[in-house]
Amino acid sequence: MGWIQRLEKVSEGHYVLPKTKTMRVDADLFLSDKLLYGDGADTAGLEEAVFDQVVNAASFPGVTRVAVTPDCHVGYGVPIGTVVETDGILLPTAAGYDIGCGMVQLKTTLTAEDVADKEKRRRWIDQVIQRIAVGVGASRAQKQRHISARTFAEVVRHGAKALGRNASTTERDFIPVEDDRVDIPEKAYDKRDQLGSLGGGNHFTEMQVDQDGRVWVMLHTGSRGFGWNIAKHFFVEGAHALGLKSRSEDFIWLDAESKLGREYWNLHNMAANFAVANRLIIGEAVCAALEEVFGGTADIYYEISHNLIQKEAGKFVARKGATRAFPKGHPALKKTVWENTGHPILIPGSMETGSAILFAEEGAAKSIYSVNHGSGRRLSRGEARRLLQQDETDRRMAEAGILLNTRNTPLDESGPCYKNLDDVLETVELAGLAKVERRLKPVACIKGAD
């Protein structure tokens, strides 16, 4: 019997995979029929291997709930697009390597008419790149002075608060570091100068225009080499503690009260704080570039993570490629500017097809207050380079008027690499998880091309 045949349809956009094999709990999958089965055209349906990873997610000790978002696809250990709630157990595999990776949305005073001049947009790209380092391994030290030990210590302990930001513009001021005497792995500490830099792969800084003609800027980056090396350290140490030898990241779990668990939690939180500060520093640089080139101003509208473990209602909630979605009236939003609306949910699609801003509905409770973090990959990077044509891809981008910092469009980040964002957003609304507030069309994109 195939995995799809095991699913039970609860309502439109919502399926349940009942406990099977080693699963300790049922898993809720938020998928439309089109995303699940495919349409025989441009949508292939869900990969069979996703289900094996859903089973793994629901099999860890301490797991109490599992939810899978509409953009899900195969990752390692658990699918990208998975939320796992646990009691007393930490799951490094469900936070991933880029701990704290997430988004910042900047709201500007500019209109589409203000940024219509391509030469000005090109100059804005150049000005941003002059202010931040871009690409794999890039360091802010290449652009500015080294980060002092004192500044670094403040940032990893106090995140946005260290930069004077508060919960009106960020998902949280910071995640508390309960024991600041914990030793930071040397390889992670060596990456402290990457604070204020944009990584490679799918990380970007993008100028966008919404349906009303307002200009926005969206940023996507995380904890860089600092967080990656912390994650790697605990995948190795966790595997050793559990007696695992191969593919250790798939199966690692840590008792939150154990020595290793406490160390991971504190260092995970440092990486999360690093990621928030990293995004805010880049945001300030982008604002300065906007003002210099266009004369307009910008402010940080919201900042949010999508690779993170957080404490919520007494449990650990790990979101791997999933975005927190608190609706209006949620206790965590009390006394914030979002109390009566819910907080913004920032969803990048692709640099070719656009992005979106959503607000959660009360129905988000059934998905552990979570939605997708993007549109979800449909082609691996290797497949994209083999199957897609450079000339055709560059032509589409030029016709759409989207400027890039790279000579050619990175094939592995082009539109066909991702699922149809409209299909994913439609599923979110169909399931009653959130509503789309704004659609955002890219007009200039800075990629951290490898």
C-alpha positions as CSV (number, residue, x, y, z in Angstrom):
1,M,0.0,0.0,0.0
2,G,1.5,3.4,-1.1
3,W,2.0,6.3,1.3
4,I,-0.6,8.4,-0.4
5,Q,-3.2,5.7,0.0
6,R,-2.6,5.8,3.7
7,L,-3.7,9.4,4.0
8,E,-7.0,10.5,5.4
9,K,-8.5,13.7,4.1
10,V,-9.8,15.9,6.9
11,S,-10.9,18.9,4.8
12,E,-9.7,20.7,1.7
13,G,-6.0,21.3,2.0
14,H,-5.7,19.1,5.1
15,Y,-4.7,15.4,5.2
16,V,-3.6,13.2,8.1
17,L,-1.1,10.4,8.0
18,P,-2.2,8.0,10.8
19,K,0.4,6.5,13.0
20,T,2.3,3.7,11.2
21,K,5.6,1.9,11.6
22,T,7.6,3.8,14.3
23,M,5.4,6.9,14.4
24,R,4.4,8.0,17.9
25,V,1.8,10.5,16.7
26,D,-0.3,11.2,13.6
27,A,1.1,13.8,11.2
28,D,-1.0,16.6,9.7
29,L,-0.1,17.4,6.1
30,F,-1.4,20.7,4.6
31,L,-1.6,19.9,0.9
32,S,-4.0,20.6,-1.9
33,D,-4.9,17.7,-4.2
34,K,-2.8,19.4,-6.9
35,L,0.3,19.6,-4.7
36,L,-0.3,16.0,-3.5
37,Y,-1.1,14.2,-6.7
38,G,0.2,16.6,-9.4
39,D,-1.7,17.9,-12.4
40,G,0.0,16.1,-15.2
41,A,1.5,19.4,-16.4
42,D,3.8,21.6,-14.4
43,T,3.1,20.2,-11.0
44,A,4.6,16.7,-10.3
45,G,3.0,15.9,-7.0
46,L,4.7,15.1,-3.7
47,E,7.9,13.1,-3.7
48,E,7.4,9.6,-2.2
49,A,10.6,10.1,-0.1
50,V,8.8,12.9,1.8
51,F,6.6,10.4,3.6
52,D,9.6,8.4,4.9
53,Q,10.9,11.6,6.4
54,V,7.5,12.4,7.9
55,V,7.5,9.0,9.6
56,N,11.0,9.9,11.0
57,A,9.8,13.3,12.3
58,A,6.9,11.6,14.1
59,S,9.1,8.9,15.6
60,F,11.5,10.9,17.8
61,P,11.2,10.5,21.6
62,G,9.1,13.2,23.2
63,V,7.3,14.2,20.0
64,T,3.7,15.4,20.6
65,R,2.7,16.8,17.2
66,V,3.9,17.0,13.6
67,A,2.7,19.3,10.9
68,V,3.9,19.5,7.2
69,T,3.5,22.7,5.2
70,P,2.4,23.0,1.5
71,D,5.9,23.8,0.2
72,C,7.4,20.6,1.7
73,H,10.1,18.6,-0.1
74,V,12.8,16.2,0.8
75,G,15.5,17.5,3.2
76,Y,17.6,15.5,5.6
77,G,16.1,13.8,8.6
78,V,12.7,15.5,8.3
79,P,11.3,17.3,5.2
80,I,11.9,20.9,4.6
81,G,8.6,22.4,5.5
82,T,8.1,20.5,8.8
83,V,7.0,21.5,12.3
84,V,7.7,19.2,15.2
85,E,6.5,19.9,18.7
86,T,8.3,18.0,21.5
87,D,8.2,17.7,25.3
88,G,11.6,17.9,26.8
89,I,13.5,16.9,23.7
90,L,15.6,19.0,21.3
91,L,15.9,18.0,17.6
92,P,18.9,19.5,15.9
93,T,17.8,17.9,12.6
94,A,14.5,19.9,12.8
95,A,16.4,23.2,13.2
96,G,18.9,22.4,10.4
97,Y,22.3,23.7,9.6
98,D,21.4,27.3,9.1
99,I,20.0,28.0,12.6
100,G,17.8,31.0,12.6
101,C,17.6,31.5,8.9
102,G,14.8,33.9,8.0
103,M,13.5,37.0,6.5
104,V,13.3,40.8,6.9
105,Q,10.8,43.0,5.0
106,L,11.6,46.7,4.6
107,K,8.8,49.1,3.8
108,T,9.8,52.2,1.7
109,T,8.4,55.6,0.9
110,L,9.1,54.9,-2.8
111,T,6.6,54.0,-5.6
112,A,7.1,51.9,-8.7
113,E,7.5,55.1,-10.7
114,D,10.4,56.2,-8.4
115,V,12.4,53.0,-9.3
116,A,11.4,52.7,-12.9
117,D,14.8,53.9,-14.1
118,K,16.9,50.7,-14.7
119,E,20.2,52.6,-14.4
120,K,19.1,53.8,-10.9
121,R,18.2,50.3,-9.9
122,R,21.5,49.1,-11.2
123,R,23.2,51.8,-9.1
124,W,21.2,50.7,-6.0
125,I,22.5,47.1,-6.5
126,D,26.1,48.4,-6.7
127,Q,25.6,50.5,-3.6
128,V,24.2,47.6,-1.5
129,I,27.1,45.4,-2.6
130,Q,29.6,48.1,-1.5
131,R,28.1,48.0,2.0
132,I,27.7,44.3,2.6
133,A,29.7,41.1,1.6
134,V,27.9,38.7,-0.6
135,G,28.4,35.0,-1.3
136,V,29.5,31.7,0.4
137,G,32.2,32.4,3.0
138,A,31.9,36.2,2.5
139,S,32.9,38.2,5.5
140,R,31.8,41.7,6.6
141,A,35.5,42.2,7.4
142,Q,36.0,42.4,3.6
143,K,33.9,45.6,3.6
144,Q,34.3,47.0,7.1
145,R,36.3,46.6,10.2
146,H,36.4,43.4,12.2
147,I,33.6,42.7,14.7
148,S,35.0,43.4,18.2
149,A,34.8,40.6,20.8
150,R,32.5,42.8,22.9
151,T,30.1,43.6,20.1
152,F,30.0,39.9,19.1
153,A,29.3,38.9,22.7
154,E,26.4,41.3,23.0
155,V,24.9,40.2,19.7
156,V,24.9,36.5,20.3
157,R,23.3,37.0,23.8
158,H,20.8,39.8,23.0
159,G,20.2,39.7,19.2
160,A,17.9,42.5,18.1
161,K,17.9,44.0,21.5
162,A,21.7,44.6,21.2
163,L,20.9,46.7,18.2
164,G,18.1,48.6,19.9
165,R,15.2,46.8,18.1
166,N,12.1,45.5,19.9
167,A,9.2,43.1,19.3
168,S,7.3,45.6,17.2
169,T,9.5,44.9,14.2
170,T,11.0,41.5,15.1
171,E,9.6,38.1,15.8
172,R,11.3,38.3,19.2
173,D,13.9,40.6,20.8
174,F,16.2,37.7,21.4
175,I,16.1,34.1,22.5
176,P,17.6,33.9,26.1
177,V,21.0,32.3,26.5
178,E,20.6,30.7,29.9
179,D,24.3,29.9,30.5
180,D,26.6,32.4,28.9
181,R,29.6,30.4,30.1
182,V,29.1,27.8,27.4
183,D,32.1,27.4,25.1
184,I,31.5,28.5,21.5
185,P,33.1,25.9,19.1
186,E,36.3,27.4,17.7
187,K,35.2,26.9,14.1
188,A,32.0,28.8,14.8
189,Y,33.7,31.6,16.7
190,D,36.1,32.1,13.7
191,K,33.1,33.1,11.6
192,R,32.0,36.0,13.8
193,D,33.2,38.5,11.1
194,Q,30.4,37.2,8.8
195,L,28.0,39.2,10.8
196,G,26.4,41.7,8.4
197,S,27.0,39.5,5.3
198,L,24.7,37.8,2.8
199,G,25.3,34.1,2.2
200,G,25.1,32.0,-1.0
201,G,22.5,29.6,-2.4
202,N,18.9,30.9,-2.0
203,H,19.9,33.9,0.1
204,F,19.1,37.3,-1.4
205,T,18.3,41.0,-1.1
206,E,15.4,41.9,-3.4
207,M,13.6,45.1,-4.4
208,Q,9.9,44.5,-4.9
209,V,6.7,46.3,-5.9
210,D,3.3,45.3,-4.5
211,Q,-0.1,45.4,-6.1
212,D,-0.6,49.1,-5.0
213,G,2.7,50.3,-6.5
214,R,4.6,50.6,-3.2
215,V,8.2,49.5,-3.2
216,W,9.5,47.0,-0.6
217,V,12.8,45.2,0.0
218,M,12.9,41.6,1.2
219,L,16.1,40.0,2.7
220,H,16.8,36.3,3.2
221,T,19.8,35.1,5.2
222,G,20.7,33.3,8.4
223,S,23.4,32.7,10.9
224,R,26.0,32.1,8.2
225,G,29.1,30.0,9.1
226,F,28.6,30.7,12.8
227,G,25.3,28.8,13.0
228,W,26.4,26.1,10.5
229,N,29.5,25.2,12.5
230,I,27.4,25.0,15.7
231,A,25.0,22.7,14.0
232,K,27.8,20.5,12.6
233,H,29.4,20.3,16.0
234,F,26.3,18.9,17.6
235,F,25.5,16.5,14.8
236,V,28.9,15.0,15.5
237,E,28.6,15.1,19.3
238,G,25.0,13.9,19.2
239,A,25.8,11.0,17.0
240,H,28.6,10.0,19.3
241,A,26.4,10.2,22.4
242,L,23.7,8.0,20.7
243,G,26.1,5.5,19.2
244,L,25.2,6.5,15.6
245,K,27.8,6.2,12.8
246,S,26.3,7.3,9.5
247,R,23.7,9.9,8.4
248,S,23.7,11.0,12.0
249,E,21.8,14.2,11.4
250,D,18.7,12.2,10.4
251,F,18.2,10.6,13.8
252,I,19.8,12.9,16.5
253,W,17.8,13.9,19.5
254,L,18.9,15.4,22.7
255,D,17.4,15.4,26.2
256,A,17.0,19.1,26.9
257,E,18.1,18.6,30.6
258,S,21.3,16.7,29.7
259,K,24.6,18.4,29.6
260,L,24.8,18.1,25.8
261,G,21.2,19.2,25.4
262,R,21.8,22.3,27.5
263,E,24.9,23.2,25.5
264,Y,23.0,22.8,22.3
265,W,20.1,24.9,23.4
266,N,22.4,27.8,24.5
267,L,24.5,27.7,21.4
268,H,21.4,27.3,19.2
269,N,20.0,30.4,20.8
270,M,23.3,32.3,20.2
271,A,23.1,31.3,16.5
272,A,19.5,32.5,16.4
273,N,20.5,35.8,17.9
274,F,23.4,36.1,15.4
275,A,21.0,35.5,12.5
276,V,18.5,38.2,13.6
277,A,21.3,40.8,14.1
278,N,22.8,39.8,10.7
279,R,19.5,40.5,9.0
280,L,19.0,43.8,10.8
281,I,22.5,45.0,10.0
282,I,22.0,44.2,6.3
283,G,18.7,46.0,6.4
284,E,20.3,49.2,7.7
285,A,22.8,49.0,4.8
286,V,20.0,48.6,2.3
287,C,18.1,51.5,3.7
288,A,21.2,53.7,3.4
289,A,21.6,52.6,-0.3
290,L,18.0,53.4,-1.0
291,E,18.3,56.9,0.4
292,E,21.5,57.6,-1.5
293,V,20.2,56.4,-4.9
294,F,16.5,57.2,-4.8
295,G,16.2,59.8,-2.0
296,G,13.4,57.8,-0.4
297,T,13.5,56.2,3.1
298,A,12.8,52.7,4.4
299,D,12.0,51.2,7.8
300,I,12.0,47.6,9.0
301,Y,8.4,46.3,8.7
302,Y,9.0,42.9,10.2
303,E,11.7,40.2,10.8
304,I,11.0,36.5,11.2
305,S,12.8,33.2,11.2
306,H,12.0,29.9,9.5
307,N,14.7,27.5,10.7
308,L,14.4,27.6,14.5
309,I,13.4,25.9,17.7
310,Q,11.4,28.0,20.1
311,K,9.7,27.4,23.4
312,E,5.9,27.9,23.0
313,A,3.2,27.0,25.6
314,G,5.7,24.9,27.6
315,K,6.8,22.8,24.6
316,F,9.7,23.0,22.1
317,V,8.5,23.8,18.6
318,A,11.0,23.2,15.9
319,R,10.3,24.7,12.5
320,K,12.5,23.5,9.6
321,G,11.6,25.5,6.5
322,A,8.4,26.7,8.2
323,T,7.3,30.1,9.4
324,R,5.6,30.9,12.7
325,A,2.0,32.1,12.2
326,F,0.3,33.7,15.2
327,P,-3.1,35.1,14.5
328,K,-4.7,38.1,16.2
329,G,-5.3,37.6,19.9
330,H,-2.5,35.1,20.4
331,P,-1.1,35.5,23.9
332,A,2.5,35.9,22.5
333,L,1.4,39.0,20.7
334,K,-0.1,40.7,23.7
335,K,1.0,44.4,24.1
336,T,2.7,44.4,20.7
337,V,1.5,46.4,17.6
338,W,0.4,43.1,16.1
339,E,-2.0,42.1,18.9
340,N,-5.1,42.9,16.9
341,T,-4.0,41.7,13.5
342,G,-1.5,38.9,14.0
343,H,2.1,39.4,12.9
344,P,3.2,39.5,9.3
345,I,4.3,36.3,7.6
346,L,7.0,36.8,5.0
347,I,7.0,34.2,2.2
348,P,9.7,34.4,-0.5
349,G,8.7,32.6,-3.8
350,S,11.4,33.0,-6.3
351,M,13.4,35.8,-7.9
352,E,11.3,35.3,-11.1
353,T,7.8,34.8,-9.8
354,G,7.6,37.0,-6.7
355,S,6.8,36.7,-3.0
356,A,4.0,37.4,-0.5
357,I,3.0,38.8,2.9
358,L,0.4,36.9,4.8
359,F,-1.5,37.1,8.1
360,A,-2.5,34.1,10.1
361,E,-6.1,32.9,10.6
362,E,-7.4,31.2,13.8
363,G,-7.1,27.9,11.9
364,A,-3.3,28.1,12.2
365,A,-3.7,26.4,15.5
366,K,-4.2,23.1,13.7
367,S,-0.8,23.5,12.0
368,I,1.1,24.3,15.3
369,Y,0.7,28.0,14.4
370,S,2.9,27.5,11.3
371,V,2.8,27.9,7.5
372,N,5.2,27.4,4.6
373,H,8.5,29.4,4.4
374,G,8.5,29.7,0.6
375,S,7.2,27.9,-2.5
376,G,9.4,24.8,-2.1
377,R,12.0,23.4,-4.5
378,R,10.9,21.2,-7.4
379,L,14.4,20.9,-9.1
380,S,17.6,20.2,-7.3
381,R,20.5,22.5,-8.1
382,G,22.2,19.8,-10.2
383,E,19.0,19.1,-12.1
384,A,18.5,22.8,-12.8
385,R,21.9,23.2,-14.3
386,R,21.4,20.1,-16.5
387,L,17.8,20.8,-17.6
388,L,17.5,24.6,-17.9
389,Q,18.8,26.7,-20.7
390,Q,20.8,29.8,-19.8
391,D,19.8,31.9,-22.8
392,E,16.1,31.2,-22.3
393,T,16.3,31.9,-18.5
394,D,18.2,35.2,-19.1
395,R,15.6,36.2,-21.7
396,R,12.7,35.7,-19.3
397,M,14.3,37.8,-16.6
398,A,15.2,40.6,-19.0
399,E,11.6,40.7,-20.4
400,A,10.3,40.9,-16.8
401,G,12.6,43.8,-16.2
402,I,14.3,42.1,-13.2
403,L,17.9,43.2,-12.7
404,L,20.5,41.0,-11.1
405,N,24.0,41.5,-9.6
406,T,25.2,38.5,-11.5
407,R,26.2,38.5,-15.2
408,N,23.8,35.6,-15.9
409,T,20.8,34.4,-14.0
410,P,21.8,31.6,-11.6
411,L,19.9,28.6,-13.1
412,D,19.6,26.8,-9.8
413,E,17.6,29.8,-8.4
414,S,15.4,30.6,-11.4
415,G,11.6,30.3,-11.4
416,P,11.3,26.7,-12.7
417,C,13.4,25.4,-9.8
418,Y,10.4,26.2,-7.5
419,K,6.8,25.1,-7.1
420,N,4.1,27.5,-8.2
421,L,3.7,30.0,-5.4
422,D,0.1,30.6,-6.3
423,D,-0.6,26.9,-5.7
424,V,1.1,26.9,-2.3
425,L,-0.6,30.1,-1.2
426,E,-4.0,28.8,-2.4
427,T,-3.5,25.8,-0.2
428,V,-2.7,27.9,2.8
429,E,-5.9,29.8,2.4
430,L,-7.9,26.7,1.5
431,A,-6.9,25.1,4.8
432,G,-7.8,28.2,6.7
433,L,-4.2,28.8,8.0
434,A,-3.6,32.3,6.7
435,K,-4.7,35.0,4.2
436,V,-2.6,36.6,1.6
437,E,-2.3,40.4,2.2
438,R,0.2,41.4,-0.5
439,R,1.8,39.9,-3.5
440,L,5.3,41.3,-4.3
441,K,6.9,41.4,-7.8
442,P,10.7,41.6,-8.0
443,V,12.4,44.4,-10.0
444,A,16.0,44.0,-8.7
445,C,17.7,41.1,-7.0
446,I,21.1,40.6,-5.3
447,K,22.0,36.9,-5.1
448,G,24.8,35.5,-3.0
449,A,25.9,33.5,-6.1
450,D,28.4,30.7,-5.4
